[in-house]
């Protein structure tokens, strides 16, 4: 588990999963990015990011059988992932706020 | 499968993706794509877009990097997914990388050794490709030919033709589309107030046509410009146009050349380099009537021929041969060995450089073999050390092919790492070679590490990986666990030792071959540097002077000019003697050879001819052994006279008294020999002295000569006085090419020195690698026989006896290597004959020196292991297990 800030695309992917209420499949994540964030992402890029985030401990995944017995991998945000999201959001908000303290 | 009807929207794309995606992500990605595609406005286009984005290399690499990580969250055997070949390869590469990281000493040594071998080979290939193998940069380069005159005195390296012969060939040979001739003809250019000698050339219009050159601006030289004297038009080079004329619109503008105004009619394209006539600023039409029979024997121009479409060099050669037969019968019946040969222009341009470069490429390939042998031995040692690992893998089900694949992956990884390092060495090497190489290597400026060279480097890397990796890989695959357990870990290493020893013998033999070759070149250079012409070249200064036509339109005035210059220069304090000459030892253009018939004989004999002023031989310091020098008596209107050298007199006037003999030459009044000069040994050691004949410059004058002066002081201090002296004669006169003959000789030495040093560099590197290989082998022998040595010591052997065992092992590889190396050295001598003039190919001195060098290195390599063996305490050795 790391205490880093999220990269730009990692941030978007995590938020997309969070918006799904947890347990999101790749297709749903893609749809969130495309329709809400208006970000044209390729599925392979999303998968690379998902694998990396899970390795960092910010996501967990599980296999579940969907229709016709085909298994789907679903992703949800872990506690560490939620903390990383908050950390990154706070940092961004501080930088966006013109009233926040100058260095 | 995506659409509602269960069929994929893009079956081909799906099929491709299924083969490319890593197994851990494949099913999920395909399922997601199937889910998303139908909702697109153009599903198939969108699907193919996703495929293309997957194939984007950074994305593909990231996919595989994530999916093959050891801590990957999605196990790849989930659901029974078989690894794709790509996945398997990536996993193998990662595994090999980990294995190599655990053995950094071995990995670094192997990579460094390979980098040296691959880097040197790539650098040499880069130069060889750029200079010798790449096609000429002209349209129809494969049909460009040179039609070269052959005669006993014409150097086989030269390709020259006389203007009337060129005209006749154009008419008589149907296979010739264009045939032009040209040569350098320096002239004095006046730009504003500045006067200087520029490089100019004269040619016929067909030269540009044959080469497919088109003017960048204006037009090129045409037939109408050939008017029998220096034409009044000129075409300039792009470089001259940009640097001296400011890239202005100069078409129709005048230039003053040799006092004559010429009109610029065209600018040549940038980067044009015409073979033999490079770095020329101004091109003018041929200044003489090409059909004038007086010039029939003047083979002083370079030919450029374009064969017709469909004509091979052989077919053209046949047609030229029959035309040559007719010409010989008509004009050259008495000229010894006269003929015409056809060669491709590419061969002629590259000339001897191709042989030289291929020799170097071969040498560096040998160096690469030595490097591969070293790495192979290293890998063999590793394979033995890891045989437990291989045995266990085999017992667990790994097939021999799998083990070979694993080992070869390591080899490839090492080879490519070596190639990357080697590329860095190659780039630096090419840069160094370009800077240090002497003049004379054609097209060297255009050499670079380009795509062809990179492809070559990759191929070399693959080859070396297979070369040094295959045998150890097969050895690893052959290990059986049961055999290991039975023998308690002591497997037979006899085969390994034999192979290792063979590799070291090969290394020593190759190193010896290279050292012997380098020795030959070094001895040849030494002989060249010891050139003794019979006079002191450091005291002789030469410079060129040109008589402009407007001021000196006739012979009398030109002769007056040379006399005045000699007088003024002779008056400079410290100048001991001065004369003038068209060419001499190491200086001047030289006009080649002409046929002369000694009166009373029926056979014409060739001799090199020159024009020289009074006291020429006295100025040089060359004694006139019979008769006299030219002097003021030998003026225009008097009996034409000549001086010949001893070789001419010996070969052509066997009666012994050449003085007084008359010599005839086509179309010229007979010459009376008045003196015989001592032969001057040519600069090339071992080359014969050619017959030479000198005309009196006062009788046969020229508009461009070299002044030769013997000076008692430092030649550099003479230059300002010379300029002043010339200005006193004529304010417009400028000395050109001001140098001492010693300077010129030093310039000539650059090429043989460079060749010797380069080969020596390869040889020393190979020697060092061979030494390291020998040391490693002997160190291994000591480790392997530690127990045996312990027993000997315990039984009363002295440490020196044990050390002698090691030395004997060293000799066991050193001597066979030496013997093979001597054979190699003899072969190398044959290949280097043309590059090492003056030295016999079987020069015993070089071979002996090389052998001593090899023995010294071998002994040095034995030293440390022998000392270690002698210092072993018996107790330790007896405890040790054989490895």
Boltz contact constraints between the chains, C-beta under 6 A:
constraints:
  - contact:
      token1: [A, 26]
      token2: [B, 32]
      max_distance: 6.0
  - contact:
      token1: [A, 27]
      token2: [B, 32]
      max_distance: 6.0
  - contact:
      token1: [A, 27]
      token2: [B, 35]
      max_distance: 6.0
  - contact:
      token1: [A, 27]
      token2: [B, 36]
      max_distance: 6.0
  - contact:
      token1: [A, 42]
      token2: [B, 50]
      max_distance: 6.0
  - contact:
      token1: [A, 42]
      token2: [B, 53]
      max_distance: 6.0
  - contact:
      token1: [A, 43]
      token2: [B, 29]
      max_distance: 6.0
  - contact:
      token1: [A, 43]
      token2: [B, 32]
      max_distance: 6.0
  - contact:
      token1: [A, 43]
      token2: [B, 50]
      max_distance: 6.0
  - contact:
      token1: [A, 44]
      token2: [B, 54]
      max_distance: 6.0
  - contact:
      token1: [A, 44]
      token2: [B, 59]
      max_distance: 6.0
  - contact:
      token1: [A, 44]
      token2: [B, 63]
      max_distance: 6.0
  - contact:
      token1: [A, 47]
      token2: [B, 25]
      max_distance: 6.0
  - contact:
      token1: [A, 47]
      token2: [B, 29]
      max_distance: 6.0
  - contact:
      token1: [A, 48]
      token2: [B, 62]
      max_distance: 6.0
  - contact:
      token1: [A, 48]
      token2: [B, 63]
      max_distance: 6.0
  - contact:
      token1: [A, 48]
      token2: [B, 66]
      max_distance: 6.0
  - contact:
      token1: [A, 51]
      token2: [B, 66]
      max_distance: 6.0
  - contact:
      token1: [A, 54]
      token2: [B, 73]
      max_distance: 6.0
  - contact:
      token1: [A, 55]
      token2: [B, 73]
      max_distance: 6.0
  - contact:
      token1: [A, 73]
      token2: [B, 28]
      max_distance: 6.0
